[in-house]
Amino acid sequence: PLQDHVIRQIRALRSLTKKPIIGVGGIFTGYDAYGALEAGANMLQAFTGFVYRGPTFAIRVNSELHRVYRYSELITRLESQGKKFDSSSFENELAKELSGVD
């Protein structure tokens, strides 16, 4: 629930200013980070996630965030090619994309 509130607030702030916004609150995963960044945050601050997920928190979130962005890019590419997104073809396309095979 906090993440939804954070995203709404970031979107509202982004519509009012071009100044940097730091997304704070509700960031536990790469998907949470993606939501805040896509809403308009320029940077992120995470504390509770670090406390609960431990010292490798930043590494895991970065890895998860990278994967989420790769998914997002792949979905956009599939849609631009007129392909309908479904999870089975998505996993196949992602595997090809990550291996560098066309």
C-alpha positions as CSV (number, residue, x, y, z in Angstrom):
1,P,0.0,0.0,0.0
2,L,2.8,2.5,0.7
3,Q,4.3,1.9,-2.7
4,D,1.0,3.0,-4.4
5,H,0.9,6.1,-2.4
6,V,4.6,6.9,-3.1
7,I,4.0,6.5,-6.9
8,R,0.9,8.8,-6.8
9,Q,2.9,11.4,-4.9
10,I,5.9,11.2,-7.3
11,R,3.6,11.6,-10.3
12,A,1.9,14.6,-8.7
13,L,5.2,16.2,-7.9
14,R,6.6,15.5,-11.4
15,S,3.6,17.3,-12.9
16,L,4.5,20.4,-10.9
17,T,8.3,20.6,-11.2
18,K,11.3,19.7,-13.2
19,K,13.5,19.7,-10.2
20,P,15.1,16.4,-9.1
21,I,12.7,14.1,-7.1
22,I,14.0,11.4,-4.7
23,G,11.6,8.5,-4.4
24,V,11.4,7.4,-0.8
25,G,9.3,4.7,0.8
26,G,8.1,1.3,-0.1
27,I,11.1,0.2,-2.1
28,F,11.9,-3.4,-1.4
29,T,12.4,-4.8,-4.9
30,G,13.6,-3.9,-8.3
31,Y,9.9,-3.7,-9.4
32,D,9.3,-1.1,-6.6
33,A,12.3,0.9,-7.8
34,Y,11.0,0.7,-11.4
35,G,7.6,2.0,-10.3
36,A,9.1,5.1,-8.6
37,L,11.5,5.8,-11.5
38,E,8.8,5.4,-14.1
39,A,6.6,7.7,-12.0
40,G,9.2,10.4,-12.4
41,A,11.8,10.0,-9.6
42,N,15.3,10.9,-10.5
43,M,16.9,9.1,-7.6
44,L,15.8,6.6,-4.9
45,Q,16.4,6.2,-1.2
46,A,15.7,3.0,0.5
47,F,16.2,2.2,4.2
48,T,13.6,-0.3,5.5
49,G,14.3,-2.6,2.5
50,F,18.0,-2.6,3.5
51,V,17.1,-3.5,7.1
52,Y,14.9,-6.4,6.1
53,R,16.8,-7.7,3.1
54,G,20.3,-7.3,4.5
55,P,23.6,-6.0,3.2
56,T,23.2,-7.3,-0.3
57,F,19.9,-5.3,-0.7
58,A,21.3,-2.7,-3.2
59,I,22.9,-5.4,-5.3
60,R,19.6,-7.4,-5.5
61,V,17.5,-4.4,-6.2
62,N,19.9,-3.3,-9.0
63,S,19.8,-6.8,-10.5
64,E,16.0,-7.0,-10.3
65,L,15.7,-3.4,-11.7
66,H,17.9,-4.4,-14.6
67,R,15.7,-7.4,-15.3
68,V,12.5,-5.3,-15.1
69,Y,13.9,-2.8,-17.6
70,R,14.8,-5.6,-19.9
71,Y,11.3,-7.0,-19.7
72,S,9.9,-3.5,-20.4
73,E,12.1,-3.0,-23.4
74,L,11.2,-6.4,-24.8
75,I,7.5,-5.9,-24.4
76,T,7.8,-2.5,-26.2
77,R,9.7,-4.2,-29.0
78,L,7.2,-7.0,-29.3
79,E,4.3,-4.6,-29.4
80,S,6.1,-2.5,-32.1
81,Q,6.4,-5.6,-34.2
82,G,2.7,-6.2,-33.9
83,K,3.2,-9.2,-31.6
84,K,0.7,-9.7,-28.8
85,F,2.3,-10.1,-25.4
86,D,1.8,-13.4,-23.5
87,S,4.0,-14.8,-20.8
88,S,5.1,-18.0,-22.7
89,S,6.2,-16.1,-25.8
90,F,7.7,-13.5,-23.6
91,E,9.9,-15.9,-21.7
92,N,11.1,-17.4,-25.1
93,E,11.8,-13.9,-26.5
94,L,13.6,-12.8,-23.3
95,A,15.8,-16.0,-23.4
96,K,16.7,-15.2,-27.1
97,E,17.3,-11.5,-26.3
98,L,19.6,-12.3,-23.3
99,S,21.5,-14.9,-25.3
100,G,22.0,-12.5,-28.3
101,V,20.2,-14.8,-30.7
102,D,17.7,-13.4,-33.3
